[in-house]
Amino acid sequence: MRFSFNRKRFRDLNEQEILALAISSEEDDARIYRGYAERLRADFPDSAHIFEGMALEEDQHRQRLIDLHKERFGDTIPLIRREHVAGYYNRRPVWLIENLGLERMRAEAEAMEREAERFYLNAAAHTSDATTRRLLGDLAAAEAGHQIAAEDLEAKHLDADTRQTEEQAAHRQFLLTWVQPGLAGLMDGSVSTLAPIFATAFATQDTWTTFLVGLAASVGAGISMGFTEAASDDGQLSGRGSPIKRGFASGIMTTLGGLGHALPYLITDFWTATVIAIAVVFVELWAIVWIQNRFMDTPFWRATLQVVMGGALVFAAGVLIGSG
């Protein structure tokens, strides 16, 4: 939570400060759009053109505001930014939006323009000074114009075929960076930990010991898979994306895959815990089959043979070893 005790209230700003705030906001938004364009340039050049055009629009409005400031108040513009004003709309971190994909960037850009327009309209409605009201109204109109300009740019650069191509590329990147390593981790965590967990369970019939073995196996496998995925490919040649993202996806899903059938052994009754753990394994394996079929286009029966049959064999091996 961000407290505003040291931030100035908007209603306490004078007209020069309001104009300076608008100038800095336009400058920030232009920088954000250029960041989006740079991020998308290699894989989505047409969308990059859209954000470059939006950045140019922001530059033009900023220059008009600067010219107006020079005319009314001189060359010295007060240093005031949105974080200095309580209640002023904030922008989300660029790095967060960049990591959420093409459509998320487009949606964020639309939201940025709507937020700015709504803010200026609300501010104008609470202003009694005619000059300030007119200024805020002009800024609101400018932000509405940005939305129209963005739509025109999108219509110019993104025809149906281009949009479909970019969406397919974005979907493929999502699969390579998140789904594929996450699925590999889930399979490894769910299947490879079956044998040690159930071997320990049937060998000791001690639920706490079984849980500790399962926890150690799951966390250890998650760390191993995460580092292996991150170190095996930097993504530059393969196009699979950030190794850090892939490492986290693989490591976390590996750990969760093992913990799914280890957590039931927190129940003190052995047979109750075992029955629940077996039910969890059943759900895990069929979830993997569904993910392979849904996202990786693996035929359903092939995925069933690979995952369910393989998991059943590993489970049986653990039970037989533990019972012996």
NUTILO-322561 format. One line per 10 residues: number of its first residue (from 1); their letters; for each residue x, y, z of C-alpha. Coordinates in nm, 3 decimals. Layout:
NUM = A = X/Y/Z  ...
***
This chain:
1 = MRFSFNRKRF = 0.000/0.000/0.000  0.136/0.344/-0.095  0.065/0.617/0.156  0.009/0.972/0.034  0.107/1.180/0.338  0.398/1.334/0.144  0.212/1.363/-0.186  0.033/1.671/-0.305  -0.341/1.657/-0.363  -0.458/1.733/-0.713
11 = RDLNEQEILA = -0.699/2.001/-0.600  -0.406/2.187/-0.442  -0.214/2.210/-0.771  -0.205/2.544/-0.949  -0.250/2.575/-1.323  0.124/2.569/-1.396  0.167/2.251/-1.194  -0.128/2.089/-1.371  0.030/2.169/-1.705  0.369/2.040/-1.587
21 = LAISSEEDDA = 0.204/1.719/-1.466  0.042/1.671/-1.806  0.376/1.723/-1.980  0.556/1.465/-1.767  0.269/1.218/-1.808  0.275/1.249/-2.186  0.652/1.196/-2.178  0.617/0.883/-1.964  0.348/0.736/-2.189  0.558/0.795/-2.500
31 = RIYRGYAERL = 0.848/0.617/-2.333  0.623/0.323/-2.242  0.496/0.289/-2.599  0.850/0.298/-2.737  0.944/0.026/-2.488  0.658/-0.188/-2.618  0.767/-0.124/-2.977  1.125/-0.224/-2.902  1.009/-0.539/-2.727  0.789/-0.641/-3.021
41 = RADFPDSAHI = 1.008/-0.528/-3.311  1.178/-0.862/-3.380  0.872/-1.090/-3.364  0.578/-0.855/-3.428  0.697/-0.570/-3.653  0.347/-0.455/-3.749  0.238/-0.416/-3.388  0.569/-0.241/-3.319  0.471/0.017/-3.586  0.144/0.078/-3.401
51 = FEGMALEEDQ = 0.318/0.157/-3.073  0.578/0.373/-3.248  0.293/0.572/-3.402  0.126/0.610/-3.063  0.454/0.731/-2.914  0.476/0.995/-3.187  0.121/1.108/-3.102  0.223/1.147/-2.738  0.530/1.348/-2.845  0.316/1.585/-3.050
61 = HRQRLIDLHK = 0.075/1.648/-2.763  0.364/1.693/-2.521  0.516/1.954/-2.753  0.184/2.141/-2.770  0.168/2.142/-2.391  0.526/2.268/-2.366  0.450/2.547/-2.611  0.145/2.644/-2.406  0.352/2.641/-2.087  0.614/2.868/-2.243
71 = ERFGDTIPLI = 0.344/3.108/-2.354  0.176/3.129/-2.013  0.450/3.062/-1.757  0.789/3.078/-1.928  1.060/2.822/-2.001  1.104/2.672/-1.653  0.874/2.372/-1.610  0.821/2.254/-1.250  0.935/1.901/-1.179  0.614/1.719/-1.090
81 = RREHVAGYYN = 0.526/1.364/-1.184  0.226/1.139/-1.129  0.390/0.973/-0.826  0.405/1.316/-0.659  0.026/1.360/-0.670  -0.217/1.174/-0.444  -0.496/1.001/-0.634  -0.336/1.046/-0.974  -0.360/0.736/-1.195  -0.048/0.520/-1.195
91 = RRPVWLIENL = 0.104/0.320/-1.476  0.185/-0.046/-1.426  0.555/-0.138/-1.447  0.665/-0.180/-1.809  0.853/-0.501/-1.731  0.534/-0.658/-1.597  0.328/-0.582/-1.907  0.610/-0.681/-2.144  0.614/-1.028/-1.994  0.242/-1.083/-2.044
101 = GLERMRAEAE = 0.236/-1.098/-2.422  0.120/-0.908/-2.727  -0.253/-0.890/-2.655  -0.186/-0.778/-2.298  0.026/-0.490/-2.428  -0.251/-0.382/-2.666  -0.510/-0.399/-2.389  -0.283/-0.202/-2.154  -0.234/0.071/-2.415  -0.611/0.108/-2.454
111 = AMEREAERFY = -0.650/0.123/-2.076  -0.378/0.388/-2.050  -0.563/0.618/-2.286  -0.900/0.561/-2.118  -0.752/0.627/-1.772  -0.593/0.952/-1.885  -0.912/1.074/-2.054  -1.130/0.984/-1.755  -0.892/1.154/-1.513  -0.890/1.480/-1.703
121 = LNAAAHTSDA = -1.268/1.479/-1.745  -1.321/1.422/-1.371  -1.065/1.689/-1.287  -1.234/1.938/-1.520  -1.571/1.868/-1.358  -1.430/1.967/-1.018  -1.257/2.284/-1.140  -1.423/2.625/-1.111  -1.155/2.831/-1.289  -1.254/2.871/-1.654
131 = TTRRLLGDLA = -0.898/2.860/-1.791  -0.808/2.550/-1.596  -1.137/2.384/-1.693  -1.065/2.453/-2.060  -0.711/2.317/-2.024  -0.828/1.995/-1.863  -1.101/1.956/-2.124  -0.842/1.995/-2.400  -0.628/1.725/-2.239  -0.927/1.492/-2.215
141 = AAEAGHQIAA = -1.003/1.551/-2.581  -0.640/1.483/-2.666  -0.651/1.147/-2.486  -0.974/1.055/-2.668  -0.796/1.149/-2.990  -0.514/0.912/-2.898  -0.764/0.626/-2.886  -0.893/0.713/-3.232  -0.538/0.745/-3.363  -0.451/0.405/-3.216
151 = EDLEAKHLDA = -0.750/0.249/-3.391  -0.648/0.412/-3.720  -0.292/0.289/-3.684  -0.413/-0.061/-3.604  -0.639/-0.063/-3.909  -0.346/0.056/-4.122  -0.083/-0.191/-4.002  -0.287/-0.492/-3.888  -0.504/-0.652/-4.153  -0.675/-0.983/-4.079
161 = DTRQTEEQAA = -0.388/-1.196/-4.212  -0.123/-1.001/-4.022  -0.319/-1.018/-3.697  -0.370/-1.392/-3.739  0.000/-1.442/-3.808  0.100/-1.243/-3.500  -0.154/-1.422/-3.281  -0.023/-1.758/-3.400  0.334/-1.648/-3.327  0.236/-1.525/-2.981
171 = HRQFLLTWVQ = 0.055/-1.852/-2.908  0.355/-2.052/-3.022  0.585/-1.844/-2.801  0.354/-1.902/-2.505  0.368/-2.276/-2.565  0.748/-2.284/-2.599  0.821/-2.060/-2.301  0.557/-2.168/-2.048  0.349/-2.470/-2.148  0.619/-2.702/-2.280
181 = PGLAGLMDGS = 0.866/-2.669/-1.989  0.578/-2.661/-1.738  0.431/-2.977/-1.885  0.768/-3.149/-1.882  0.808/-3.053/-1.517  0.460/-3.171/-1.425  0.520/-3.505/-1.594  0.856/-3.550/-1.424  0.725/-3.447/-1.083  0.410/-3.656/-1.105
191 = VSTLAPIFAT = 0.567/-3.973/-1.248  0.926/-3.984/-1.123  0.828/-3.935/-0.757  0.571/-4.215/-0.760  0.823/-4.491/-0.698  1.011/-4.339/-0.400  0.693/-4.210/-0.233  0.489/-4.530/-0.258  0.791/-4.754/-0.196  0.849/-4.565/0.129
201 = AFATQDTWTT = 0.480/-4.577/0.212  0.445/-4.954/0.178  0.785/-5.026/0.327  0.734/-4.824/0.645  0.358/-4.762/0.662  0.462/-4.446/0.843  0.279/-4.144/0.701  0.516/-3.880/0.838  0.825/-4.052/0.699  0.648/-4.094/0.366
211 = FLVGLAASVG = 0.558/-3.726/0.360  0.918/-3.622/0.432  1.050/-3.847/0.156  0.787/-3.709/-0.083  0.866/-3.350/0.013  1.239/-3.404/-0.034  1.188/-3.582/-0.367  0.952/-3.313/-0.496  1.161/-3.012/-0.396  1.484/-3.176/-0.509
221 = AGISMGFTEA = 1.336/-3.272/-0.844  1.194/-2.921/-0.886  1.530/-2.756/-0.823  1.706/-3.000/-1.054  1.453/-2.962/-1.336  1.446/-2.584/-1.304  1.822/-2.544/-1.327  1.848/-2.802/-1.604  1.585/-2.626/-1.815  1.740/-2.283/-1.762
231 = ASDDGQLSGR = 2.095/-2.401/-1.834  2.017/-2.623/-2.130  1.907/-2.351/-2.373  1.942/-1.972/-2.359  1.659/-1.938/-2.611  1.856/-1.727/-2.859  1.877/-1.986/-3.136  1.580/-2.204/-3.050  1.342/-1.912/-2.998  1.204/-2.076/-2.683
241 = GSPIKRGFAS = 1.215/-1.755/-2.484  1.374/-1.656/-2.155  1.560/-1.940/-1.981  1.461/-1.792/-1.644  1.090/-1.811/-1.728  1.128/-2.165/-1.860  1.329/-2.266/-1.554  1.066/-2.133/-1.316  0.785/-2.299/-1.512  0.961/-2.633/-1.515
251 = GIMTTLGGLG = 1.083/-2.621/-1.154  0.755/-2.507/-1.001  0.543/-2.757/-1.192  0.784/-3.039/-1.108  0.755/-2.960/-0.739  0.376/-2.933/-0.754  0.354/-3.262/-0.944  0.535/-3.445/-0.666  0.368/-3.265/-0.377  0.024/-3.358/-0.509
261 = HALPYLITDF = 0.055/-3.718/-0.391  0.293/-3.644/-0.102  0.062/-3.406/0.087  -0.205/-3.671/0.160  0.048/-3.839/0.389  0.005/-3.556/0.635  -0.302/-3.761/0.732  -0.201/-3.993/1.014  -0.409/-4.293/0.905  -0.198/-4.487/0.654
271 = WTATVIAIAV = -0.471/-4.639/0.440  -0.677/-4.318/0.426  -0.370/-4.123/0.316  -0.276/-4.389/0.060  -0.622/-4.404/-0.098  -0.631/-4.024/-0.129  -0.277/-4.020/-0.271  -0.374/-4.278/-0.534  -0.680/-4.070/-0.627  -0.458/-3.761/-0.661
281 = VFVELWAIVW = -0.220/-3.956/-0.888  -0.514/-4.055/-1.106  -0.621/-3.691/-1.142  -0.263/-3.575/-1.207  -0.204/-3.824/-1.486  -0.528/-3.746/-1.664  -0.461/-3.372/-1.626  -0.129/-3.424/-1.805  -0.308/-3.616/-2.081  -0.555/-3.328/-2.120
291 = IQNRFMDTPF = -0.278/-3.065/-2.135  -0.087/-3.264/-2.396  -0.399/-3.305/-2.605  -0.519/-2.946/-2.560  -0.198/-2.748/-2.599  0.055/-2.978/-2.764  -0.186/-3.138/-3.014  -0.087/-3.486/-2.899  -0.351/-3.744/-3.000  -0.558/-3.840/-2.698
301 = WRATLQVVMG = -0.486/-4.212/-2.707  -0.114/-4.162/-2.761  -0.099/-3.925/-2.465  -0.296/-4.177/-2.258  -0.054/-4.456/-2.345  0.251/-4.244/-2.273  0.136/-4.090/-1.946  -0.121/-4.313/-1.779  0.040/-4.643/-1.871  0.387/-4.512/-1.786
311 = GALVFAAGVL = 0.267/-4.372/-1.455  0.091/-4.696/-1.370  0.411/-4.894/-1.429  0.616/-4.659/-1.209  0.347/-4.673/-0.939  0.342/-5.053/-0.952  0.720/-5.066/-0.928  0.717/-4.849/-0.617  0.447/-5.060/-0.451  0.625/-5.388/-0.533
321 = IGSG = 0.961/-5.262/-0.408  0.809/-5.124/-0.090  0.604/-5.436/-0.022  0.904/-5.663/-0.074
***
